[in-house]
Amino acid sequence: MPWDPALYNKFKKERFAPFLDLQKLIAVKPGLKVIDLGCGTGELSRILADSLPGCELLGIDSSEEMLRESKNFETEYLTFRKQKIEDAIKDDTKWDLVFSFSALQWVDHHRALIPKLIRMLNKGGQLAIQMPSNHEHFTHVTIRELATTYPYNIALDGWVRDAPVLSIEEYTKILFDAGGQDINVYEKIYPHVLENAHALADWTSGTALVPYLERLPKEMHDPFIEKYKEGLQRQYNMSPVFYPFNRILMSATF
């Protein structure tokens, strides 16, 4: 199942607040060479680029569907490329700012990943990352539990996605051990009020459900989603629904 820009953008307003918080951590300097890892539709990449005078920014994403939207945001100083984050890390190119917003939670082995990102930086460069840390919320736990039930466990061959996201203490130590300065690492809850359980299902359908639907046969998609919605409805049988969303933000210079 491909990523759906329309479904992802349905909650654009809610996703915008953490971007602004991450943007505040960036040390603005003229002429920065920037890479945005997991740029999605490119809309936030454009806002970032416009806030950095004289910058050169490359946004990469592995989703062809998301990158179709990025054509609307290209400029002479902002370009986009289809590329996996794992492949970008292997490039020899160096950057003044390695930026990633809501993308690294899809990349495994963060104890090895973060040092690799740091090695992408020029001397004096900055790392700025935001990613959800909501994997223990009911919405995510329910997906994992459903994936272990018949017939989905058979179709998935026992696969369940384990979130690679570490604690803020672990990230802080990784940054410090790598020689980081001006270290900022914190976790923040963004309070969202959604209309009902179906709106909550729409939120996770655009993100957390995607890896499972990619692996399940197409004929199992609708039953899996319906079972998931039933679980959410039992838990959140009220309107509106309060959805506290945890996110980790971090930055450091090297």
N, C-alpha and C positions, 0 to 999 in steps of 0.2 A: 504494500500500500504506500503510495507516494505521500510526501508531506503536502498538506493542503494550506496554501497561503490564506485563503478566505477564512478557513476555520481558525487558523492561528491568529489572524488579525481581528477576529471577533472580540478578543479581549485586549485590544491594543492599548487602551487607556490604562488598564491594570498593569500591563507589562512595561509601561513607559516610566513609572516612578522609580524602579530600581536602576534603569538606565541613567536617569538624571543623577542619582546618588553615586553611581560609578564614575560618571563624567566629572563630578566634583573632585575626585581623587587624582585626576590627571594633572600633571605639571605641564602647563601650556607653554610651549616654546615655538619660535618660528621655524618653519622648514622641516618639521618632523617627517620621518619616513615611517609609515604606520601600516600594520597588517591587522585586519579584523578577522579573527578565526571564528567561523560559523556566522556569517553575516546575514543569513536569512534572506529576506526580501530586499535588503539594502537600504531601507528607509532610515534606520538608526545610524547606519554607516555614513549616510549623507549628513545627518545632524552632527555627528562626531567630526567629520571632515570640515564642515563649515565653521566649527568652533576652534579649529587649529590653523592659524594663519600660515599660508604658504606650504601646507603639508602635501605629501603624496601618499595616498591611502589605497591599499589593495584589500578588497573584501573577498574572502573565499567561502564557499559552501559546497557541500556534496550533493545538495538537492537541486536538480534541474528545474523542478516546479517553482521552488522559492526564487531561484536566480532569474526566472523569466520576468519577475516583478522588478528586478534590479535595474533593468534597462531604463526605467523611469527616473533613476537617481544618478546615473553616470554623469561625470563631468570630466574636464581635462585633468583634474587632480584626483578623481575617484574612479577606479576601475574595479571590475569584478571578474572572478575566475572560478570555474567549477574545479574543486580540489578538496580532497579529504584533509582534515586537520592533521592526521597521522602522516600524510605525505608532505604537507607543508613543513612539518618539523624536520624532515630529512633534508630540506633545501639548505644550500650554503648561504643564502641571502641573509643579511643582518638588518635589524630594524631598530628604530629609536623608541617605538612603542608597540608592544604586543598586547593587543586588546581582544577580549572575548566576552561576549554577553550571552548568557543562557545557552551555551553550546558545549562546554567541556564536561558536563554531566553525562554526555554521550560517549566520552572517550575513557577507556579503562586505564587502570594502573597509575593513579595520580601521584604516588610517591616517586615514580620514574618520570611521569609526564611533566610535572612542574619544573624540575631541573632542566629538562629538554627545552621548555619554553624560554627559560632564562638564558640558555645558550644561544638563542636566536637574537639576542639583544646586542646592539653596539654598546661600547663602554659609556656609562652614564644613562643607559636606556631604562625604560620603565615597563613593568608588567602590570596590567590592570584587568581584573577578572571578576565577573559575577556569574553565579550559577545557583539554581535552586537546590535547597537542602531539605526538601519536603518529602523525602522517600519513606518516612515512617508515618506519614499522615494516612488516615483511613482510605483515602482515594487511591493511594498507591499500594497499600497493603492488600486491599481487596483485589486489585488486578493480579498480584502475585499469587494470592490464594486461589483465585479462579483458574489461573493457569495450571495449577496442580490437580485440578479435578478432571474427571473423565467427561468428554473425550479429548479435551484440550491437551491434557498431559501426554496423551499418545501422539497427537499431531505435532506437539512441540518437542517430542522425544525427551521429556523431562526438563527442558530448558526453562529457566526463570531468570529474569534479569536482576543481577545484584548491582545496586547503585555504587559507583566508585568513589562517591563524594566522601571526603574525610572530615574530621572535626576541625574547628577553627584553630585549636591548639596545634594540631599536626601541621596545618598549612603554615602557621606562623613559624614553627621550627624549621620547616623546609626552606622558607624564605631567608631566615636568619643564617642557617647553615650554609646557604649559597652566597652569603655575603651581602644580603639585602640591607638597604638603608631606607629610612623614612617608611618603615613598614606599617601598613594599615590592614588589619584583618578583623572583620566583625560579621556577626550574623544578625539579621534584622527580619522581623515579622511584618509583612505587608498585609494589612487587614482588607479583605475583599468581601463585599456583600453581593451575592448572586441571587437571582430571582427564585430558583428552586433547585431540586436535585438534578433535573435535566440540564440546567445551565452548568452545573458542576461537572456533569458527564461530558458536556461539550468542551469544557476547558481541558480535561484530561484526554479527550479524544484527539485533540490537536497535538499532543505531546506524548504523555506517558503510555498511551495505548498503541502508538504507532509501531514500536518494535515487535509487539506481539502480533499485530495484524499483518506485518510484513512476513512473519513466519507461518502463520496459519493459512490453510487453504481458503480460497475466496468464499466458498460456501459456508465456512464457519464464522466469517466476520460478523454477520448480523446476529446470530445466536449468542456469540461471545459478548458483543456490545449490549444486547438486551439483558443478558444475565448480569452484566456489570451495572447497568442502569437500575435493575431491580434491587441489587445490593445497596446502591446509593439511596434509592427511594426509601428503603426500610430504615436506614440510618438517619436520613435527613428528610423526614416527612413533614417539613414545615416550609413556610415562605415568609420572608427571604431566608437564605442560607448564609451563615457566616463562615467564611473560608480564610483562616489565617495561613498565609503562605510564607514559609521560611526561605530566606536566600542568604548566601555567603557572598560578601564583597571583600576583595583584597587588592592591594597594590604595594609595590616596592620598587626602588631604583637599584641599579647594580653597576 
